[in-house]
Amino acid sequence: VVASGGAKLSYLGLRSNTGGLVRGGLVLGKRWKDTADTVVIGGGCVGVSLAYHLAKGGMKDVVLLEKSELTAGSTWHAAGLTTYYHPGINLKKVHYYSIKLYESLEAETGQAVGFHQPGSVRIASTPVRVDELKYQMTRTHWHPTPQFLIGPEKVQELFPLLNMDKVIAGLYTPGDGHIDPYSLTMALAAGARMYGAQIYNPAPVTGLTPTSDGKWDVQTPHGTIRANRIVNATGFWAREVGKLIGFEHPTIPVHHQYVVTSTLPEVKALKRELAVIRDLEGSYYLRQERDGLLFGPYEKMEKMVLQDSWVRDGVPPGFGKELFESDLDRIMEHVEMAMEMVPVLKNADIINIVSGPITYTPDLLPMVGPHHGARNYWTAIGFGYGVIHAGGIGKFLSDWIRTGEPPYDLIECDPNRYGKWTDVPYMCAKARESYGFNNVVGYPKEERFEGRPTSRTSGLYELLKDKASMGFHAGWEQPHWFYKPGDDTGYKWIEREAVEGGYDVDISNVTDDIGVLGVAGPNSRKVLQKLTDEDMSDAGFKFLHCKSIKLAGTPLRAIRISYTGELGWELYMEQKNLAAVYKAIMEAGQSEGIDNFGTYAMASLRLEKGFRGWGAEMNCDTNPLEAGLDYFIKLNKPADFIGKAALQEIKAKGLKRKLCYITMDTDDIDPEGNETVWHNGKVVGNTTSGAYSYSTQQSLAFAYLPMELCSIGQKVEVELLGRKYTAMVVQEPLVLTEPTRTRLQKKAKGKA
């Protein structure tokens, strides 16, 4: 070892008697590569899956670096559950792909994976749980995932050791089961090598240095690799790797325990393997493990344990395949509920209690994709359920890296959804809440309040927080609805585009600095005109125009304002000035009856007007022509704008589906979005958003339907909580927009 002053250590390579290369006491055993297209950091199931998929997809220059040995960290001790089920719309696709891959992996690689598929049942033992299962059935029929709502008899058939006294129904998913995480990872590694990827271990990453041309120098004790891109897939070491380049990734290890019993005669006597059960009221999963049972609970938030010392002080350098000390007393409440539901547990001997770290993000969803702030730095971290996510995420990221865009929209897993507002107290509070709320009943529009508010509060928050029910949107507190007297209170998208396009533009994130006020309604022009000399008339300030104006009665010399039509005016200003501008507008609008409105009201109003919403009618899985946005696109303009060629090709081929505007005959239930649409007994599409229209006194929704069902007057059925309600395609909108009303009024006056 050679060292001089403050210089970095450099390692002398020596040949071991086995022919491997020894550097710094580490035996590598193969020739070192100095360059790579992609370097994947982390040898758990997610990182190895990505290396496998990149190499299989044709990218031969792939290197995976593992600091100790494959599966070290969370993978090796995982319970290995696999399920098609996920409440998220596109995360279902991740689960689906993973299971289909695992079914064929042994035949492809020659490596056994220990995959068991006895199916699984989510048990409902209360009427509210039954409604929750019906709600999930509503959202699954338009996916390929097999899923069935079953009665007690079928539940008992699948798990005959249950105490059926409390079982009302079950959500049955055939094909679910469990897999051996170690064998899975080794099979993926074998496949990665088979297709040309290099896996180096032990090869800890000691430094990451960006180059001027967007590449990375990845430093290890064995030498440096120059990589076109790097992917952080390091599990609970994600923060350590992120800190090498100045990022504080919001991931934290949680202590998760599961119990393995000795052989039980009742289990051994079974003729087929028990289905995996998830007792939602007891908050645990339970499956067969050989001739015994494996039982894993999710403790309540006041009892569960975070390894927050690792956030403060870092992961102990030697930690790899170690476990935490178990604490059976902490989970006894769940053990007792499990013994009541599965009585044979009362006679079982415990042979093993596993207590190991699993990684949580504040919202329990992983961070997947390119990370802004560093070119060609990608993340695949924060997996609380890495085994079932590994296959699908490996394919998803591989497609994105190789082709330049993801195969479908996973915006909920965008690593850039977090920011500087995601501090350690918030991260700990939300991770504790997410873990403890794992199996509680989930309701549409439900808010969870741990760790709130964050530092990301607008200049109006203190003024309005007691007047409204606040919702949480990317760290912001935003009013969903305002109280009335008597109410109960309660994907490229920009840095890479700029570089590849050669644009002379500076990009900075001003989200935390700028506040926005929306002013809408038929008298909005009149109210704003009182505060400015700028011409606010329809002729003077047209749709989608934007200007800087001066507002009287405020400390501002200028304010940025845009007119968005029926959604009103958007006023942009520094957060510190938000309250003053709000007060000035409210005072100016008193004679016009001005009042507050929240995002729930806006959602209902925008549906009445037929306005599309981003993330619902518009996302990366749809295109503007399907969404009926032809009016906003000029395909004949000379400029070669981004997406022009793709849209021309889509138009030439013709559409297979289109967004339709539907009304529904319902009773005491309204659509939310993502419900299944039926016609003649077959699934034909899905809703994207829905609400009750107070102006027309009926339920409205948008839905994507095949072209042959898009005619006005066409009737279909929308599934809500297990029932199918008649719906009809109607002409949009039901409530005319302001420009249309004005035009019709002028036309009527002209005739008069």
Stockholm file with secondary structure:
# STOCKHOLM 1.0

chainA/1-752         VVASGGAKLSYLGLRSNTGGLVRGGLVLGKRWKDTADTVVIGGGCVGVSLAYHLAKGGMKDVVLLEKSELTAGSTWHAAGLTTYYHPGINLKKVHYYSIKLYESLEAETGQAVGFHQPGSVRIASTPVRVDELKYQMTRTHWHPTPQFLIGPEKVQELFPLLNMDKVIAGLYTPGDGHIDPYSLTMALAAGARMYGAQIYNPAPVTGLTPTSDGKWDVQTPHGTIRANRIVNATGFWAREVGKLIGFEHPTIPVHHQYVVTSTLPEVKALKRELAVIRDLEGSYYLRQERDGLLFGPYEKMEKMVLQDSWVRDGVPPGFGKELFESDLDRIMEHVEMAMEMVPVLKNADIINIVSGPITYTPDLLPMVGPHHGARNYWTAIGFGYGVIHAGGIGKFLSDWIRTGEPPYDLIECDPNRYGKWTDVPYMCAKARESYGFNNVVGYPKEERFEGRPTSRTSGLYELLKDKASMGFHAGWEQPHWFYKPGDDTGYKWIEREAVEGGYDVDISNVTDDIGVLGVAGPNSRKVLQKLTDEDMSDAGFKFLHCKSIKLAGTPLRAIRISYTGELGWELYMEQKNLAAVYKAIMEAGQSEGIDNFGTYAMASLRLEKGFRGWGAEMNCDTNPLEAGLDYFIKLNKPADFIGKAALQEIKAKGLKRKLCYITMDTDDIDPEGNETVWHNGKVVGNTTSGAYSYSTQQSLAFAYLPMELCSIGQKVEVELLGRKYTAMVVQEPLVLTEPTRTRLQKKAKGKA
#=GR chainA/1-752 SS CBCCTTCCCBCCCEECTTSCEEETTEECCSCCCSEEEEEEECCSHHHHHHHHHHHHTTCCCEEEECSSSTTTTTTTTCCCEECSCCSSTTHHHHHHHHHHHHHHHHHHHSCCCCCBCCCEEEEECSHHHHHHHHHHHHTTTTSSCCCEEECHHHHHHHCTTSCGGGCCEEEEETTCEECCHHHHHHHHHHHHHHTTCEEECSCCCCEEEECTTSCEEEEETTEEEEEEEEEECCGGGHHHHHHTTTCCCCCEEEEEEEEEECCCHHHHTCSSCCCEEEETTTTEEEEEETTEEEEEECCCTTTCCBCHHHHHHCCCTTCSSCCCCCCGGGGHHHHHHHHHHSGGGGGCCEEEEEEEEEEECTTSCCEEEECTTSTTEEEEECCTTHHHHHHHHHHHHHHHHHHSSCSSCCGGGCGGGCCTTCCHHHHHHHHHHHHHTTTSCCCTTCCCCTTCSCSCCCTTHHHHTTTEEEEEETTEEEEEEECCTTCCCCCCTTHHHHHHHTCCCCCCCCTTTEEEEEECSTTHHHHHHTTCSSCCSTTTSCTTCEEEECCTTSSCSCEEEEECGGGCEEEEEEGGGHHHHHHHHHHHTGGGTCCCCCHHHHHHHHHHTTCCCBTTTBSTTSCTTTTTCGGGCCTTSSSCCTTHHHHHHHHHHCCSEEEEEEEECCSSCCCCSCCEEEETTEEEEEEEEEEEETTTTEEEEEEEEEGGGCSTTCEEEEEETTEEEEEEECCSCSSCCHHHHHHHHHHHHHHC
#=GC SS_cons         CBCCTTCCCBCCCEECTTSCEEETTEECCSCCCSEEEEEEECCSHHHHHHHHHHHHTTCCCEEEECSSSTTTTTTTTCCCEECSCCSSTTHHHHHHHHHHHHHHHHHHHSCCCCCBCCCEEEEECSHHHHHHHHHHHHTTTTSSCCCEEECHHHHHHHCTTSCGGGCCEEEEETTCEECCHHHHHHHHHHHHHHTTCEEECSCCCCEEEECTTSCEEEEETTEEEEEEEEEECCGGGHHHHHHTTTCCCCCEEEEEEEEEECCCHHHHTCSSCCCEEEETTTTEEEEEETTEEEEEECCCTTTCCBCHHHHHHCCCTTCSSCCCCCCGGGGHHHHHHHHHHSGGGGGCCEEEEEEEEEEECTTSCCEEEECTTSTTEEEEECCTTHHHHHHHHHHHHHHHHHHSSCSSCCGGGCGGGCCTTCCHHHHHHHHHHHHHTTTSCCCTTCCCCTTCSCSCCCTTHHHHTTTEEEEEETTEEEEEEECCTTCCCCCCTTHHHHHHHTCCCCCCCCTTTEEEEEECSTTHHHHHHTTCSSCCSTTTSCTTCEEEECCTTSSCSCEEEEECGGGCEEEEEEGGGHHHHHHHHHHHTGGGTCCCCCHHHHHHHHHHTTCCCBTTTBSTTSCTTTTTCGGGCCTTSSSCCTTHHHHHHHHHHCCSEEEEEEEECCSSCCCCSCCEEEETTEEEEEEEEEEEETTTTEEEEEEEEEGGGCSTTCEEEEEETTEEEEEEECCSCSSCCHHHHHHHHHHHHHHC
//
